[in-house]
């Protein structure tokens, strides 16, 4: 797995916040909290998913079921194994939105396909505590 730079992580977090905001505009709050750290918003946005973001022809359309800052669920007919890494973005005319990295955590089979639950990679990204100041020299 390659290490992603800080700019990519910031852009992914910004895109996740944008998708959550869009979902909240017209969506409804998911009343079930269960083990979730953050409330999810139910809204059916059209998204693209791929396991290879460098090959556009490998992407396919899915319908979002719900989203939070920590993860997303969507409906698909594609078989997706648990723990696979996928890339998700909002479907736009010019493919202008950035890809968001996610890891599949659960899969529920249903009549309309599979409901996939994925955790955003940036949700588990470790960061240094904000109060720790890094000094360029040992005596700085």
C-alpha positions as CSV (number, residue, x, y, z in Angstrom):
1,X,0.0,0.0,0.0
2,X,1.4,3.4,-0.9
3,X,1.4,6.3,1.6
4,X,-0.8,9.1,0.7
5,X,0.4,12.7,1.1
6,X,-1.2,15.2,3.4
7,X,-2.7,17.2,0.6
8,X,-4.6,14.1,-0.7
9,X,-5.9,13.4,2.8
10,X,-7.1,16.9,3.3
11,X,-8.8,16.8,-0.1
12,X,-10.5,13.5,0.7
13,X,-11.8,14.9,4.1
14,X,-13.1,18.0,2.3
15,X,-14.9,15.9,-0.3
16,X,-16.4,13.7,2.4
17,X,-17.7,16.8,4.3
18,X,-19.2,18.1,1.0
19,X,-21.0,14.8,0.4
20,X,-22.3,14.7,3.9
21,X,-23.5,18.3,3.6
22,X,-25.3,17.4,0.3
23,X,-26.9,14.4,1.9
24,X,-28.1,16.4,4.9
25,X,-29.8,19.0,2.6
26,X,-32.4,16.6,1.3
27,X,-31.8,13.5,3.3
28,X,-33.1,12.1,6.6
29,X,-31.1,11.2,9.7
30,X,-30.7,7.5,10.2
31,X,-32.2,6.8,13.7
32,X,-30.1,3.7,14.3
33,X,-26.9,4.6,16.1
34,X,-25.6,1.1,17.1
35,X,-21.8,1.1,17.3
36,X,-21.4,4.1,15.0
37,X,-19.3,7.0,16.2
38,X,-21.2,9.4,14.0
39,X,-24.8,9.7,12.8
40,X,-25.5,8.7,9.3
41,X,-27.7,10.6,6.8
42,X,-29.8,8.7,4.4
43,X,-29.9,10.1,0.8
44,X,-29.7,8.4,-2.6
45,X,-26.8,10.2,-4.4
46,X,-25.4,8.7,-7.6
47,X,-21.8,7.7,-7.1
48,X,-19.0,5.9,-9.0
49,X,-16.9,3.1,-7.5
50,X,-13.8,1.4,-8.8
51,X,-10.9,-0.7,-7.5
52,X,-8.6,1.0,-10.0
53,X,-9.0,4.8,-10.3
54,X,-6.4,5.1,-13.1
55,X,-8.7,3.1,-15.5
56,X,-11.9,5.0,-16.0
57,X,-13.5,2.1,-17.8
58,X,-13.3,0.0,-14.6
59,X,-15.7,2.3,-12.7
60,X,-19.4,1.6,-12.3
61,X,-22.4,3.5,-11.0
62,X,-23.9,2.8,-7.6
63,X,-26.6,4.4,-5.5
64,X,-25.6,5.7,-2.1
65,X,-27.7,4.5,0.8
66,X,-26.3,6.6,3.7
67,X,-23.1,8.5,4.6
68,X,-21.3,9.9,7.6
69,X,-17.8,11.4,8.2
70,X,-16.6,7.9,9.0
71,X,-18.1,5.8,6.2
72,X,-20.7,5.2,3.5
73,X,-23.0,2.5,2.3
74,X,-24.3,2.0,-1.2
75,X,-26.2,-0.5,-3.4
76,X,-24.5,-2.4,-6.1
77,X,-24.8,-5.5,-8.2
78,X,-21.0,-6.0,-8.4
79,X,-19.5,-8.6,-6.1
80,X,-17.2,-6.9,-3.6
81,X,-15.2,-8.9,-1.0
82,X,-14.9,-7.6,2.5
83,X,-11.7,-5.7,3.3
84,X,-11.1,-4.8,-0.3
85,X,-10.0,-1.2,-1.0
86,X,-12.2,0.8,-3.2
87,X,-12.4,4.3,-4.5
88,X,-15.6,6.3,-4.5
89,X,-16.6,9.7,-5.9
90,X,-19.7,11.6,-6.8
91,X,-20.8,10.9,-10.4
92,X,-20.4,14.1,-12.5
93,X,-20.5,14.9,-16.2
94,X,-16.8,15.6,-16.5
95,X,-15.5,13.2,-13.8
96,X,-14.3,16.2,-11.9
97,X,-14.7,15.1,-8.3
98,X,-11.8,13.5,-6.4
99,X,-11.7,9.8,-5.5
100,X,-12.1,8.9,-1.8
101,X,-10.4,5.8,-0.5
102,X,-12.5,3.4,1.5
103,X,-12.3,-0.2,2.8
104,X,-15.3,-2.6,2.6
105,X,-16.4,-3.6,6.1
106,X,-19.7,-5.4,5.5
107,X,-21.9,-6.7,2.7
108,X,-25.6,-7.6,2.9
109,X,-27.3,-9.4,0.1
110,X,-30.8,-8.3,-0.9
111,X,-33.2,-8.4,-3.9
112,X,-31.8,-5.2,-5.4
113,X,-28.2,-6.4,-5.2
114,X,-25.8,-5.9,-2.3
115,X,-25.7,-3.2,0.4
116,X,-22.0,-2.5,0.9
117,X,-20.7,-0.7,4.0
118,X,-17.3,1.0,3.7
119,X,-15.1,2.9,6.1
120,X,-13.3,5.9,4.7
121,X,-9.5,5.4,4.9
122,X,-9.1,9.0,6.3
123,X,-11.4,8.1,9.2
124,X,-8.8,5.8,10.5
125,X,-5.7,7.8,9.6
126,X,-3.6,8.5,12.6
127,X,-2.5,12.1,13.1
128,X,-0.2,13.6,15.7
129,X,-1.9,15.4,18.6
130,X,-2.4,19.1,17.7
131,X,-0.8,20.3,20.9
132,X,2.5,18.6,20.1
133,X,4.9,21.1,18.5
134,X,7.6,19.6,16.3
135,X,10.9,21.5,16.5
136,X,13.4,21.5,13.6
137,X,16.3,21.2,16.1
138,X,16.7,19.3,19.3
139,X,17.1,22.6,21.2
140,X,14.4,24.6,19.3
